[in-house]
């Protein structure tokens, strides 16, 4: 039994056999298949040997139907017209060479020629008729094979398109599910900075930045007079480059972020010059209600695919979010200190 691939149905195996590309064409000699020549020669030699040994070597002229019909019809059915005509010619030669029938006294030349060539003529007609019938069957079979091959190709194209569509569907489902999880994660992280104390806001900033931006290294600077001082950082321990821990009012980074309220992106040539290797993104912690700047958020390293137009906009919103929360917490602390001082007096 032939080997069967797992999951392959009998119908599929049959289609595979039909659609199997044609093997290399059999070798030919003067346009005739060599296997046909060998079979014709072997059959005629065997038949003549049997006639010579067991009969009167009359080339089976008294046998009806003549045994040479076998090789002519077999070649016509198996190979086609060309090989069948070769079989008819070889059979005619084996029949007539040295075995022409004698002309009777009452027989004219045309009657004698008809008697001598009747079987070769019949063999030739049979070779053409049956050979062309076999050729038509072969052409129809080749046409069906080509149609099956085209159908298989269309099936493979459709299956590949379906697999791509299914992969995209799964990707979209994963992205939607991931975005849904991200929304809840951002909501939970945002609650961490909605506090009334500045130290609590600082403590919740790390979770919020990780959730929204997924950076490898980032830092938070708070404004103290005319100096930006490092308040918190993450990932600096593994950094080979030593980042600055403060920026005074004379630095280009301070003037761009604090003075001009600009968000710097390392992908922009001018911003890259200002950042001077200090990070990929830097933005002011801006209170959108009052316009007050309380510090700077800086991302030193993040994934290449994570830096996009969307992530830059998210970074701007994140800076405003943190700046507003920190500004409110600082105002609340100032108000509480004022109340405590008034109570003490």
N, C-alpha and C positions, 0 to 999 in steps of 0.2 A: 504494500500500500504506500502511495506517495506521502511524503511528509506534509502535514497540515499545520499551518501557522495557527497559534492560539487565537480564538475568536473569529476564525474565518469560516463562513458558511459554505455549504456545497454550491449554492448559486454563485457566490462570490468567487469560489475557486474556478467554476466553469467560465465565468466572465474573464477571469485572469488568463485562463488558457486561450480563450478566443482572442483577447487583446494582447497576447504576448507578441512582441515584435518578431517579424520573420527572421529566422536564423540565416546565416550566410548562405547564399545561393550555391546549389550543388555545382561542382566543376563540370565544364562542358568541353566537348571536342567538336569543332566546326559547328557550333550552335546546337549540338545534341548532347544531352546529359550522358556522362560516361557510364553511370549506373545502368541506363537504358541499353547502351551499346553492349555492355557486359551481359545483361540479362538476355538480350536477343541472341547474341552469339552462343551463349551457353545453352539456351533452349533449342536452337536449330541444330547445333552439333549433337546434342543428346538425342534429338528426334532422328537425325540421319543415322546415328550410331545404332539406335534400336532397329531402324528399318534395315540397315545393312546386316545386323547380326541375326535378327529373328524373322525378318520378312525377305522379300525378293528384291529389295532396294529399288522399288518402283516409285519411290518418293510419295507413297500413300495416295497414289492416284485412284485407287479403288476404294479408298476409305471415305465415307461421307458422314458427317461433315469432315472436311480436311483438318488434321491436327494443327496446321499452321494458323488456323483462325485464332487459336488460343493466344499466341504471342501478339498478334495484331490487335485483338480486342483488349488484351490486358494493357498494352502500351498506350492505346487510345484512352482508356479509362484512367490509368494511373498518371500518365505524363502529358498527353495532349496530342495535337495534330502532328507536330514535327516528328516526334519519336514514333508515332503510329505509322507515318509514311515511311520512315526508315525501316520499321519492322515489316511493312508490306513489301518494300523493295527487296529486303534481304530474303524474305520468304519466297518471293517470286524467283529470285536468283537461285535459291536452293532447290526450287521445284523444277525450273526449266533448264538450267545449265546441264548439258549432257543428257537431257531427258525430254527433248521435244517429241510430242506425239507424231506418229507417221501420218502423212496425208493420204486419205483414202482415194480410191480410183474415181469415185463419183463425187468427190468434194472439190470445190473450187478453192482458190487461194484465200479468199475472205472468210469462208467457212472454216478453213483450217486455222487461220489466225485467230478467229473467235474462239474455237475450241482450245487453242493453246494458251490464250491470254484471258480466258474468262475468270478464272480464280484470281489472278493478279489484279484485274480490273475491279472485281468485287472487294478484294482486300483494300485497294486504294480508296474506293468509295466509302467503305466502312471506316477506314482510318480518318478520312476527312469528316464524316458525319459525327461519329462518336468522339473524335478528338475535339471538334468545335463545341460539341455539347459539354465536354469536360472543361474546355476553356471558358465557356460561359459560366459554368458553375464556379470555376476558380475566380473569375472576375467578380462575380456576385459575392463570393466569400471574402475576397480582398476588400470589396466595398463595405461589407458588413464589419470587417475587422477595423477598417478606417473609421467607420461611424462609432464603433465601440470605443476606439482610442480617443476620438474627439469627445465622446460622452464622458469617458474617464477623466480627461483633462478638464472639462467643464465641471465635473463633480469635484475634482481636487481644488479648482479655483473657488468654487462655491464653499467648499468645506474650509478652505484657508480663510476666506472672507468671514465665514461664520465664526471661526476661532478667533480672528482678530476682533470681531465685533463683541464676542463674548468676553475676551480679555479686557476690552475697553469698558464693557459694562461692569465687570468686576472691579476694574480700577476706579471707575466713577463711584461705585458703591463704597469702596474703601475710602476714597477721598471724602465722600459725603459723611461717612461714619467718622472719619478722622477729624473733619471740620466740626462735626457735632461734639466730639469729645474735646476738641480744642476750645470750643465756645464755653463749655462747662469749666474747663481748666482755667481759661482766662477769667471767667467770672469768679471762680474760687480764689485765684491769685489776686484779682483786683480787690477782693474784700480784705486782703491782707494789708493793703496800703490805705484803706479808708479808716484811719485811726486818728485819734486826737492827740497823739504824742509823736514828736518827730523821730524818736528812736524806733518806735514801732513801724513808722512808715519806711524807714531805712531797712528794717528787718524784712519787710514784705516785698521790697523792690526786687531782690534777687529772684524770688519765685516768679514774679510777674515778667521780668526780662527773659528768663529761661523759657517760660511758656510761650511768649509772643515771638521771640526772635531766635531761640535755640542757639545762642552763641557759645563758643568754646571759652572765650575770655572777654570780660567786660569790666567796667569800673564806673563808679558813681562819685562825682566831685560836687562839693557844696561850696557856695560862694561865701567867703569870709573877707569882707571889705573889698580890696582889689586883688584878691588871690583866690584861685580855685584850689581847694584842698581835697585830697583823697578821703572819701568817707567809707567806701567799701569796694571790694573788688572780688573777682572770682576767676580762677584759672591762671593767675599770675605766677603761682609757685612753679608751674611746669614751663613757663616761658623762658626762652633763651635770651630774649631781648629785655633789657631793663626799661620799663616805661616810667615816665615822669610821674611823680607823686603830687606835684603842684604846678600851677601855671599862673604867673603874675600878669599884671595888666599890660606889660610890654610885649608879651608873646603874641605871635600871629594867631595862634589857636584861640587864645582868650579874646582877642579883639574881634575875630570872626564869629565865634559862638556867642559870647556874652554881649559884646558891643553891637554886632550887626544882627543877632538872633538868627544866624544861618545854620542850616543843617549841612554838615560836610560829608561828602561821599568820596571815598578813595578812587572810585571809577572816573571821577572828573579830574582832569589834569590840574586845574587851579586848586581844587580842594586837596588833592594828594600832596601838593607842595606845602600847603598850610599844615596838613596833618603830620608831615615829615616823619612817617613811619610809626606814629603813635597809635594808629588804629585804622579801621575801615570806615567807621561811622562815628560822628560826634554831633550832638545836638543839645540845644539849651533846654533846661528844665524850666518851662515857661508856664506861668499861671495865666490861663486864657481869660480869666475874669478881670484881672487887674493889669496884666502885661508885665508883671514882675518876674525877673529871672532869679532863680534860687540856686542854680548849679548847672552841671553838665553830665550827660550820660554818654559814655564812650564805649564802643565795641571794638576790641582789638583783633579778634579772630572769630570767623564763622565759616560754615560750609560754602563752597563756591556756588552751588545751586541755590543756597538760601539768600544770596544777595541779588535781589530783583527790585523792580519798580514797586511791587506790592510791599515787599519787606521794608523798603525805604519809607513809604507812606506810613506803614505800621510803626516804624521807628519814630517818626514825627509825632504821631498820635500818642505813642508811649511816653515820649518826653513831656508832652503837655499833660498827660494823665498824672505822671509822677510829680511834675512841678506844681500842678494845681493841688494835689493831695498834700504835698509837703508844705506848700504855702499856707494852706488852711490849717494844718496841724501847728505850724509855727505861730500863726495868728492866735489860735486857740490857747497855746501855751502862754503867749504874751498877755492875753486877756486874763488868764487864770493867775499869772504872776501879779498883774495889776490889782486883781480882786484881793489876792492874799496880802499884798502890801497895804492896801487900804484897810483891810480888816485889822492888820497888825497895828496901824496907827490908831 
